[in-house]
Each structure stands twice: as structure tokens, then as C-alpha cells.
Amino acid sequence: MNPIVIEPATDVEQIGQYLRQHVNLGYARLASLMNLPTEQSSRGVYIYDSQGRQYLDAGGYGVFFLGHGHPVVVEAVTRQLQQNALASKLLLNPQQAFAAQALAARCPGNLDYVFFCNSGAEATEAGLKLARLNGCRRTLSTLGGFHGKTLGALAVTGRESYREPFSGLLSESEFVPFGDSAALEHQLRASSDKACVILEPIQAEAGVILPPAGYLRRVRELCDQYDAVLIIDEIQSGLGRTGHWWACDQEQVVPDIMLVGKSLSGGCVPVSAMVASAAIYAPFNRNPTVHTTTFGANPLAMAAVQATLHVIEQENLVERARLMGQDLHARFNALLQQMGLAERVKLRSAGLLLGFEFTDASIAANMVMALIEQRIIVCHSLNDHRVVRLTPSPLLTAQDCNRLIEGFAQALATSIPSL
């Protein structure tokens, strides 16, 4: 049998035609308008287009904490692919057991039970269902929060433009301002029904919004006081991104349920997880078929999880993210001061999660395009189009960091009026 050869995708016109006809017309039009290059390959902290041009990847929406194709992860996934890629779901899956133990060992407090799935939204769904099985009849979330776009996750996502088209299908949720513990207490006190509180320790898609000091600790106290289940969404902020293993570690907060994703993939295989304490996980333990997923905990993903956790620990990436984040924040602040933009561009950051808020969404869009011209990949923000985000890997070299600062300076000069 002749092997199937996947040819390099170099015909931009044909790619655009297939996108228009078979994928999404609106996306195809946007890609054409932005003259987006074609992604061909990736290695380390770089992406290469079909013309062989190299891009520094400071984007990826938090996925590429280990960069692209980290050799330890690739080797583990390749070995597993050749041995047993997908599980029968009947016989024991040893990689699931090993990956669950490895993740639970690095989670805060008593979060000992792990339910693996494939995306952040799926992890949110699992967490919400588990809270419901623990008697929660109300769901409290935060304005500006983002937890996914499946129906359950969308019900607790605090952006009306995403929710409104599906309003008749969504369960009812109550929203309070992020960072306002008094507003949360008011809502918890308003009803005797048991509540589930879900929030991000840092609102990434809202533009890297950091809460005031002590906020998470106070939320934990309120949930204990009113017998509410606390779900903390660490999908973007976890696994070292903020310079801590988990963003909630900064205030020594242990949630009842924690959501994990993005970096857990090692940049190779999609995977996410919902982690809970034994007491909260009890309904799933009593009935292991009450919530299942065909591809969740597949051996390929489980190999990636184990290798990823090993690399983060062995290469001291949490500490490297903290130090690099401090350095980049200082250098970007100095750049904004030097260019006279300190009053017009707001910089917020936690470790290697950085957000630049511009005065207008059009400027942010221009920045994204200008940075692509500088061969730098960044993220836009779904819940605030004025914000451009950076989620680089701690594996960036000093030369890479210099390139990032210099490219950003060039993009600022061409994107902001009157400069």
C-alpha cells in the first residue's frame, strides 16, 4: 500500500476557496482582508509560513507554554501513538491513571480526583454538572468572565453578545462584577438555595483583568460561609502561566473544583481536565457513567499530560515565567514611557500573561496586523477587542525577548495616530 503524502499547503488561492466553500465564509473574508499568511510548520517558540518566513510566537491563547513540539512531549506522544493511540473504554487505561496521579499531585490542597476531557469548555461543563449533583440550584458568575461557548459554559460566560443569540436555550445564571466581593456576598445572601460560584482568578479574555488583593481569599470565605461550591477556572492562568503553578496559589486558595486546560496539552495534543476534592467528586464516584466522553483521557493525550508536567517541573518553567514576566513588564513599561504612550496604552500583566489596552478596538486590530508584519504572533481578546494579549513561552531566549520588544515598538509606531 502506497503511503498518503500530505503536500505542503502553498496555494493560498485554493486554500481561500476551500475556506469559503467548506469552512466559514466570514472567516475566509476576514483572512483575505488581513492578508493572513499560511501556517506551515512550527518548532520551539517559532512558527513558519508557506514561504519559509519565521514568526516569533507570543500568542496561541495560552496553549504554547512549552513552545511547539517540545522534544520530551513529542517523544512521549510518538511512543504512545505507535503503541496504543485511543483506548477501548472497556479495558483499563493505564495512562489515564498515571496522568491523573501526576496532575493531582501538583494541584492545590485536596483536589485529588481528575476527569479528563478535550477542551476548556468541556471541563467547564463537567464542573457545572458536578456542582449540580452536589445540590447547587443557582450559578453565580462574573461580568466579563469567559468559560467557553458550549451551552452550559456559555450560560456562565459574562458577555451578552455571545449569550443573546442562544438566550432561550441557556440556564439562568446571575452575574456580579469581577473583583467585587461585596456584590457576591449580596447575591449569596439573597437566596437560601445552594449556589455554585464560578470565576477566573484573572480574567484573560476580558483583557488580563486582575482582581484586588485578597479578593480570591474573600470569595473562598464567602463560599464557606454560605455553603456554596467554588469553581476556579485556571484554564488560561494555570500551570505556571502567571509565575505560580496556579494563579489561586498566590492567595493560598483551594477551590472545590478547578478547571485546567491550554498548557496541559504541551502544545501537542488537545486535553483539559476538571479536578475536584473527594467530597465534591462523590456523585461521579458513585456513578461513573453519569458523565462520560468518548475521546476524553485518550492515551495520546495522557502521554502528553505526563510529559508536560514533567517538563514544567524539570525545566523550572514556573519560576522562569515569573522572572521573565517581571522583566518583560518592566521593559514594556519603559517602552511606553519612552514613546509617550503611558497614558494612552494600559499594560496589565501577571507572569507571562500580558494585556495591552488601547483606546479603541481599531487600534488593537491594527496592532495585531502590524505585529504580523513584524513576524510576531499575538492574541486578541474575545471579551474586549481593545486589548492585545501576549502569552509567550518561558523558553524565549534573551534574543527573542529583544525581538519582541523591538517588534512591538515598530508596531506601535505604525498603529497609533499622531506618533
Secondary structure in CASP SS format (residue, H / E / C, confidence):
PFRMAT SS
TARGET T0000
AUTHOR 0000-0000-0000
METHOD secondary structure of the structure
MODEL  1
M C 1.00
N C 1.00
P C 1.00
I C 1.00
V C 1.00
I C 1.00
E C 1.00
P C 1.00
A C 1.00
T C 1.00
D C 1.00
V H 1.00
E H 1.00
Q H 1.00
I H 1.00
G H 1.00
Q H 1.00
Y H 1.00
L H 1.00
R H 1.00
Q H 1.00
H H 1.00
V H 1.00
N C 1.00
L H 1.00
G H 1.00
Y H 1.00
A H 1.00
R H 1.00
L H 1.00
A H 1.00
S H 1.00
L H 1.00
M H 1.00
N C 1.00
L C 1.00
P C 1.00
T C 1.00
E E 1.00
Q E 1.00
S E 1.00
S E 1.00
R E 1.00
G E 1.00
V C 1.00
Y E 1.00
I E 1.00
Y E 1.00
D E 1.00
S C 1.00
Q C 1.00
G C 1.00
R C 1.00
Q E 1.00
Y E 1.00
L E 1.00
D E 1.00
A C 1.00
G C 1.00
G H 1.00
Y H 1.00
G H 1.00
V C 1.00
F C 1.00
F C 1.00
L C 1.00
G C 1.00
H E 1.00
G C 1.00
H C 1.00
P H 1.00
V H 1.00
V H 1.00
V H 1.00
E H 1.00
A H 1.00
V H 1.00
T H 1.00
R H 1.00
Q H 1.00
L H 1.00
Q H 1.00
Q H 1.00
N C 1.00
A C 1.00
L C 1.00
A C 1.00
S C 1.00
K C 1.00
L C 1.00
L C 1.00
L C 1.00
N C 1.00
P H 1.00
Q H 1.00
Q H 1.00
A H 1.00
F H 1.00
A H 1.00
A H 1.00
Q H 1.00
A H 1.00
L H 1.00
A H 1.00
A H 1.00
R C 1.00
C C 1.00
P C 1.00
G C 1.00
N C 1.00
L E 1.00
D E 1.00
Y E 1.00
V E 1.00
F E 1.00
F E 1.00
C E 1.00
N C 1.00
S C 1.00
G H 1.00
A H 1.00
E H 1.00
A H 1.00
T H 1.00
E H 1.00
A H 1.00
G H 1.00
L H 1.00
K H 1.00
L H 1.00
A H 1.00
R H 1.00
L H 1.00
N C 1.00
G C 1.00
C C 1.00
R C 1.00
R E 1.00
T E 1.00
L E 1.00
S E 1.00
T E 1.00
L C 1.00
G C 1.00
G C 1.00
F C 1.00
H C 1.00
G C 1.00
K C 1.00
T C 1.00
L H 1.00
G H 1.00
A H 1.00
L H 1.00
A H 1.00
V C 1.00
T C 1.00
G C 1.00
R C 1.00
E H 1.00
S H 1.00
Y H 1.00
R H 1.00
E H 1.00
P H 1.00
F H 1.00
S H 1.00
G H 1.00
L H 1.00
L C 1.00
S C 1.00
E C 1.00
S C 1.00
E E 1.00
F E 1.00
V E 1.00
P C 1.00
F C 1.00
G C 1.00
D C 1.00
S H 1.00
A H 1.00
A H 1.00
L H 1.00
E H 1.00
H H 1.00
Q H 1.00
L H 1.00
R H 1.00
A C 1.00
S C 1.00
S C 1.00
D C 1.00
K C 1.00
A E 1.00
C E 1.00
V E 1.00
I E 1.00
L E 1.00
E C 1.00
P C 1.00
I C 1.00
Q E 1.00
A C 1.00
E C 1.00
A C 1.00
G C 1.00
V C 1.00
I E 1.00
L C 1.00
P C 1.00
P C 1.00
A C 1.00
G C 1.00
Y H 1.00
L H 1.00
R H 1.00
R H 1.00
V H 1.00
R H 1.00
E H 1.00
L H 1.00
C H 1.00
D H 1.00
Q H 1.00
Y C 1.00
D C 1.00
A C 1.00
V E 1.00
L E 1.00
I E 1.00
I E 1.00
D E 1.00
E C 1.00
I C 1.00
Q C 1.00
S C 1.00
G C 1.00
L C 1.00
G C 1.00
R C 1.00
T C 1.00
G C 1.00
H C 1.00
W C 1.00
W C 1.00
A H 1.00
C H 1.00
D H 1.00
Q H 1.00
E H 1.00
Q C 1.00
V C 1.00
V C 1.00
P C 1.00
D C 1.00
I E 1.00
M E 1.00
L E 1.00
V E 1.00
G C 1.00
K H 1.00
S H 1.00
L H 1.00
S H 1.00
G C 1.00
G C 1.00
C C 1.00
V C 1.00
P C 1.00
V C 1.00
S E 1.00
A E 1.00
M E 1.00
V E 1.00
A E 1.00
S E 1.00
A H 1.00
A H 1.00
I H 1.00
Y H 1.00
A H 1.00
P H 1.00
F H 1.00
N H 1.00
R H 1.00
N C 1.00
P C 1.00
T C 1.00
V C 1.00
H C 1.00
T C 1.00
T C 1.00
T C 1.00
F C 1.00
G C 1.00
A C 1.00
N C 1.00
P H 1.00
L H 1.00
A H 1.00
M H 1.00
A H 1.00
A H 1.00
V H 1.00
Q H 1.00
A H 1.00
T H 1.00
L H 1.00
H H 1.00
V H 1.00
I H 1.00
E H 1.00
Q H 1.00
E C 1.00
N C 1.00
L H 1.00
V H 1.00
E H 1.00
R H 1.00
A H 1.00
R H 1.00
L H 1.00
M H 1.00
G H 1.00
Q H 1.00
D H 1.00
L H 1.00
H H 1.00
A H 1.00
R H 1.00
F H 1.00
N H 1.00
A H 1.00
L H 1.00
L H 1.00
Q H 1.00
Q H 1.00
M C 1.00
G C 1.00
L C 1.00
A C 1.00
E C 1.00
R C 1.00
V C 1.00
K E 1.00
L E 1.00
R E 1.00
S E 1.00
A E 1.00
G C 1.00
L C 1.00
L E 1.00
L E 1.00
G E 1.00
F E 1.00
E E 1.00
F C 1.00
T C 1.00
D C 1.00
A H 1.00
S H 1.00
I H 1.00
A H 1.00
A H 1.00
N H 1.00
M H 1.00
V H 1.00
M H 1.00
A H 1.00
L H 1.00
I H 1.00
E H 1.00
Q C 1.00
R C 1.00
I E 1.00
I E 1.00
V C 1.00
C E 1.00
H E 1.00
S C 1.00
L C 1.00
N C 1.00
D C 1.00
H C 1.00
R C 1.00
V E 1.00
V E 1.00
R E 1.00
L E 1.00
T C 1.00
P C 1.00
S C 1.00
P C 1.00
L C 1.00
L C 1.00
T C 1.00
A H 1.00
Q H 1.00
D H 1.00
C H 1.00
N H 1.00
R H 1.00
L H 1.00
I H 1.00
E H 1.00
G H 1.00
F H 1.00
A H 1.00
Q H 1.00
A H 1.00
L H 1.00
A H 1.00
T H 1.00
S H 1.00
I C 1.00
P C 1.00
S C 1.00
L C 1.00
END
